Amino acid sequence: MTELIHQSLSKLYNQDIPLNLIQVQKTRKEFEGDLTLVVFPLLRTSKKSPEETANQIGTYLSETIDEIIDFNVVKGFLNLSINDTYWLNEFKQVTNQTTYGYGKRTGETYIVEYSSPNTNKPLHLGHLRNIFLGYAVANILDASGHDVVKTQIINDRGIHICKSMIAWQKFGEGETPQSSGLKGDKLAGKYYVAFDKAYKKQIDELVSTGLSEEEAKKQAPILLEAQEMLRKWEAKDPEVYALWQKMNGWVYEGFDVTYNTMGVNFDKLYYESDTYLLGKDIVEKGLAEGIFYQKEDQSIWCDLSDHKMDDKLLLRSDGTSVYMTQDIGTAVERFKDYPSTKGMVYTVGNEQDHHFKVLFTILKKLGYDFAKNCFHLSYGMVDLPTGKMKSREGTVVDADDIMAEITSDAKEMTQERGHLDGLSDEDRNNLYHTIGVGGLKYFLLKVDPKKRILFDPAESIDLNGNTAPFIQYGYARIQSILRKEQPTNDITSTGLTPEEKELITIMLDYPEVIQEAAKSYNPSIVCNYAFDLVKTFNSFYQSTSILGEEDQAVKNTRLLITKEVAKTVKSAMDLLGIDVPNQM
């Protein structure tokens, strides 16, 4: 329609009007019309007032474009009414595509990093938003036409890992996942908490002897042991390295179970234990080239004063690396593996905003051109009514526990409602999981990533409101209709009710929704689109006879619209990583 209007206006004014001046958008609901042309950019061409220009253009378009049957003017906005034939022809394009809404392949690669856990504790509620957000962004980028690599950097080395290892050595008495019945990641987390308790006790004891708290924190024996273990690990001490491999193996097995429950996966894994070595080499090379500088204690730093930031430590005085070291190595390794990468998206909480600003600045200083393609997908924290989670104190909300709890809540809610006749026990359990985990994902995705979230488990599985169960129930209702009668693909009716046209126009927005969500790395756009589509269908369902319609041509069109709504809803929810059930 934009192209038709562009051609007509070029004829009207007898000149080639730039296409970017033709601004067509959906007419706002409070006004009559389907599409609105903004006439302000055309005033220089028309040399008339906004109202006169709009009326002149409206009269000409209604005379020259068959699909435009009426118009009205609201100040500088020309509202155009489009005939039903146009909308039905556009709708045929929806029905003819199996992956309607997906963009053409661009040949560009995007790397999306998410999860990136430490191997000293299980995944928690904060990880859930990270993982669901990164996974959905990866799916949306793929749907928009890009090639996508889903990845994570597993933080499998460092002082925090050694803390769990030291505590296991001291207090574990040979405990294993098999002997304890604990998942491996939870077993490692148990000893991370045990370290912290022992550390605090030793601090109190040292303070009681007259040391300041700051000195006590540095001199606590268990911390000194962990620091020594880290040095031994970097020196590849056989005993320390074997313990590290064993405990990490436990954790990876535990993570795999959790990822499977979440329904997420990865294409490529990177390990800090590998990339920090590359990072150290790059830092030392940067020092030799004068990009970095060394202090008297032999620590290596980057001068960031020209960017109005504090200098950044890259290697400690004892030669051990910091997070920034491995992040530099990981970035370089990834772009070596995928040299045609258009974008590298880091899904990390907003408490790391400064870290990534520094990382990208250092990569630019090192001369890596790919640094301009790096993007930090910063998101707000997830809070509970009791406040922010703290893993060291053992008060973390475990990801496995919260998924199990919300699935149990979904089971209770579903059983109260009934409607499960004919489903096997396995199918019922799968349904509870679909509703529970789907509700959790949607709750964490429907809000703009930049905003902080107060998580409410009960609200996340509410059948009313902007929730996944509301959308899932709408999809299941459609499947119930289609089980009774399937439409043919032939559209022979010539008219549309306002409700039918509204559903068609919303579906026609889907390609633009995908592109907008991909461009802004924002799955909430897809969430709210799916909710709006189902909400509109529910109104249509309540006000319109579908299976009871006597006119077969009209009935078939309504069934076809119903079928395509379901297809679009399923596609949108798939992008979010959320399943939709056929019965609910």
Secondary structure, 3 states (H helix, E strand, C coil): CHHHHHHHHHHHCCCCCCHHHCEEEECCCCCCCCEEEECHHHHHHHCCCHHHHHHHHHHHHHHHCCCEEEEEEECCEEEEEECHHHHHHHHHHHHCCCCCCCCCCCCCEEEEECCCCECCCCCEHHHHHHHHHHHHHHHHHHHCCCEEEEEEEEECCCHHHHHHHHHHHHHCCCCCHHHHCCCHHHHHHHHHHHHHHHHHHHHHHHHHCCCCHHHHHHHCHHHHHHHHHHHHHHCCCHHHHHHHHHHHHHHHHHHHHHHHHHCCCCCEEEEHHHHHHHHHHHHHHHHHCCCCEECCCCCEEECCHHHCCCCEEEECCCCCECHHHHHHHHHHHHHHHCCCEEEEEEEEEHHHHHHHHHHHHHHHHCCCHHHHHEEEEEECCEEECCECCCCCCCCCCEHHHHHHHHHHHHHHHHHHHCCCCCCCHHHHHHHHHHHHHHHHHHHHHCCCCCCCEECCHHHHCCCCCCCHHHHHHHHHHHHHHHHHCCCCCCCCCCCCCHHHHHHHHHHHCHHHHHHHHHHHCCCHHHHHHHHHHHHHHHHHHHHCCCCCCCCHHHHHHHHHHHHHHHHHHHHHHHHCCCCCCCCC
